[in-house]
Amino acid sequence: MGVQRLLGSGPAVVLAWGDVEDRCGQVIEAVGACRLVLAGQQAASWRPRVPFTAMALDVDALVTGEVVSSILAQIEAWVQRPFLLVLVSRAYLSRRLAHSFRQHLPQDIALLPCPPDLKTACAEVPEFGNRFLEEARRLQAEGLHLTQSCLDALERCGTFAHGKSCVRAAVLNGCKPYKFPRCVVLTRIDRVEEGIVKTGKANLADRELMLRQVLDRKIEDVCVKLDVPRTGARS
């Protein structure tokens, strides 16, 4: 069904799934929405141009028929069927959400998924890298097999940490995806060097040894506090 035909399905209601307020305003204006539902939030931290309802939902949980029914109940208190449900979400959630809503929505409610564009989706990877892999595993478990291009993209997300075979196995075999390692970087070493010079150590070898000892202690302290392996830190 084309977008223009979907927009003729009745009044449009935007469902913002999680923290996607940066895109909601544009979507509301583009589809001429009459109402907004904020899923996963107690209240809006911005001022939408249309009336809205906030629902405290777990946006990373499975979307069941009960969840969909509760959302529709909130909408139908204000908007009569038939209407168009415009689903705005993060990229890593978009495919599973669209599949789940299509399974549970009544026939007289059309669905228009609105994932972010490619540039915005790529920008999510550093923050949600693990969740991309988790969502891929869920899709596989639900029978929504991933194409080769999808698997290649997932490998690029995780290869730097665990290698292609590990990421592919985690997705295809339903294993729990590996976590991306956190990296500790120690900066402003020049200040440490200045402090050592002020100690009056004249011998260059002694200063270098003291610098190495100080840096090692600082790195160890940070790794312990952040629960990061010592191998994940560098200076």
C-alpha positions in Angstrom: 0.0 0.0 0.0 1.5 3.4 -1.0 2.1 6.2 1.4 -0.6 8.5 -0.2 -3.2 5.7 0.0 -2.2 5.1 3.7 -2.6 8.9 4.4 -6.2 8.5 3.1 -7.0 5.8 5.6 -8.5 8.3 8.1 -7.1 10.7 10.7 -3.5 10.1 11.6 -2.2 9.3 15.1 1.5 9.4 15.8 2.8 6.7 18.2 6.3 7.8 19.4 8.0 4.7 20.7 10.7 5.7 23.2 13.0 8.7 23.1 12.3 9.9 19.5 11.0 13.4 20.2 13.7 14.9 17.9 11.8 13.4 15.0 8.2 13.6 16.2 7.6 17.2 15.3 8.5 16.6 11.6 6.4 13.5 11.4 3.3 15.1 13.0 3.5 18.0 10.5 4.2 15.7 7.5 1.1 13.4 8.1 -1.1 16.1 9.6 -1.6 14.1 12.8 -4.5 14.9 15.1 -3.0 13.2 18.2 0.2 11.9 19.6 0.9 8.9 21.9 4.2 8.9 23.8 5.1 5.3 24.6 7.7 4.7 27.3 7.3 8.2 28.9 5.4 9.6 31.8 5.1 13.0 30.1 6.4 15.0 27.2 9.6 17.0 27.8 8.6 19.2 24.9 5.4 20.9 23.7 3.8 19.0 20.9 1.5 20.9 18.5 -1.3 18.3 19.0 -3.0 16.8 22.0 -1.0 13.9 23.4 -1.2 10.9 25.8 1.8 9.5 27.7 2.0 5.8 28.5 4.6 4.2 30.8 5.6 1.2 28.6 8.8 -0.8 28.4 9.8 0.0 24.9 12.4 -2.8 24.7 9.9 -5.5 25.7 8.0 -7.7 23.4 4.9 -6.1 21.9 2.0 -8.4 22.7 -1.7 -8.2 21.8 -2.4 -6.9 25.3 0.0 -4.0 24.8 -1.5 -3.1 21.4 -5.0 -3.2 22.9 -4.0 -0.8 25.7 -2.5 1.6 23.2 -5.6 1.5 21.0 -7.9 2.1 24.1 -6.0 5.3 24.8 -6.3 6.4 21.2 -10.0 5.5 20.7 -10.9 7.6 23.7 -10.2 10.5 21.4 -10.1 9.3 17.8 -12.7 7.1 16.1 -11.8 4.3 13.7 -10.7 3.9 11.0 -7.5 5.8 11.5 -3.8 5.7 10.5 -1.3 4.7 13.1 2.1 6.3 12.4 4.8 4.5 14.3 8.0 6.5 15.0 10.9 4.5 16.6 14.6 4.0 16.8 16.2 2.1 13.9 17.1 -0.9 16.0 13.5 -1.5 17.0 11.7 -0.6 13.8 11.4 -4.0 12.0 10.2 -6.0 15.1 7.8 -3.3 16.1 6.3 -3.1 12.6 5.9 -6.9 12.5 4.3 -7.0 16.0 1.8 -4.2 15.3 0.8 -5.7 12.0 0.1 -9.0 13.8 -2.2 -7.4 16.4 -3.8 -4.4 14.8 -7.4 -4.7 13.6 -8.0 -4.5 9.8 -9.6 -1.1 9.9 -6.4 0.5 11.4 -3.6 1.1 8.9 0.0 1.2 10.0 2.8 3.5 8.7 6.2 2.6 10.2 8.6 5.6 10.2 12.1 4.5 11.1 14.9 7.1 10.9 16.8 7.7 7.7 20.1 5.9 7.0 22.3 8.7 8.4 20.4 8.9 11.7 20.2 5.1 12.0 24.0 4.8 11.6 24.5 7.4 14.3 22.6 5.1 16.7 25.1 2.3 16.5 27.7 3.7 19.0 24.9 4.1 21.6 22.7 1.1 20.9 25.2 -1.4 19.3 24.3 -4.2 21.7 20.6 -3.7 21.2 21.0 -3.9 17.4 22.4 -7.4 17.9 19.8 -8.3 20.5 17.0 -7.2 18.1 18.5 -9.3 15.3 18.5 -12.3 17.6 14.8 -11.7 18.4 13.9 -11.4 14.7 15.6 -14.7 14.0 13.7 -16.3 16.9 10.4 -15.0 15.5 11.1 -16.5 12.1 11.9 -13.1 10.4 15.2 -14.3 8.8 17.8 -11.7 8.0 19.1 -11.1 4.6 22.8 -11.4 3.8 23.1 -7.6 3.7 21.6 -7.4 7.2 24.1 -9.9 8.5 27.0 -8.1 6.9 25.9 -4.9 8.5 25.7 -6.6 11.9 29.1 -8.0 11.5 30.4 -4.5 10.9 28.8 -3.5 14.2 30.6 -6.2 16.2 33.6 -7.3 14.2 36.0 -4.9 15.8 35.4 -6.6 19.2 34.6 -10.3 18.5 35.2 -11.2 14.9 32.6 -12.0 12.2 32.0 -15.7 13.1 31.2 -14.7 16.8 28.6 -12.1 15.8 27.1 -14.3 13.1 26.8 -17.2 15.5 25.2 -15.1 18.2 22.5 -14.0 15.8 21.9 -17.1 13.8 22.1 -19.6 16.7 20.0 -17.5 19.1 22.9 -16.9 21.5 23.0 -13.9 23.7 25.0 -11.3 21.8 28.3 -10.2 23.1 28.7 -6.9 24.7 30.8 -4.3 23.0 33.8 -3.5 25.2 34.1 -0.2 26.9 37.4 1.5 26.3 39.1 3.8 28.9 41.4 6.5 27.5 43.6 8.4 29.9 44.1 12.0 28.7 46.1 15.1 29.7 49.3 13.1 30.4 51.2 16.3 30.0 49.9 17.4 33.5 51.3 14.2 35.0 54.7 14.9 33.3 54.7 18.5 34.6 54.1 17.2 38.1 57.0 14.8 37.9 59.4 17.5 36.6 58.5 19.6 39.7 59.7 16.7 42.0 63.3 17.6 40.9 64.1 14.2 39.4 67.0 15.1 37.1 67.6 11.7 35.6 65.5 11.1 32.5 65.2 7.4 33.1 63.9 8.0 36.6 61.3 10.4 35.3 60.1 8.0 32.7 59.8 5.2 35.3 57.9 7.4 37.7 55.6 8.5 34.8 54.8 4.9 33.9 54.1 4.0 37.5 51.7 7.0 38.0 49.9 6.3 34.8 49.5 2.6 35.7 48.0 3.5 39.1 45.6 5.9 37.5 44.5 3.4 34.9 44.0 0.7 37.5 41.9 3.0 39.6 39.6 3.9 36.7 39.2 0.3 35.6 38.3 -0.8 39.0 35.7 1.9 39.4 34.1 1.3 36.0 34.5 -2.5 36.1 36.4 -2.5 32.9 39.1 -5.0 32.0 42.7 -3.6 32.2 43.2 -4.6 28.6 40.4 -2.2 27.6 42.4 0.8 28.7 45.0 2.8 27.0 46.9 6.1 27.5 
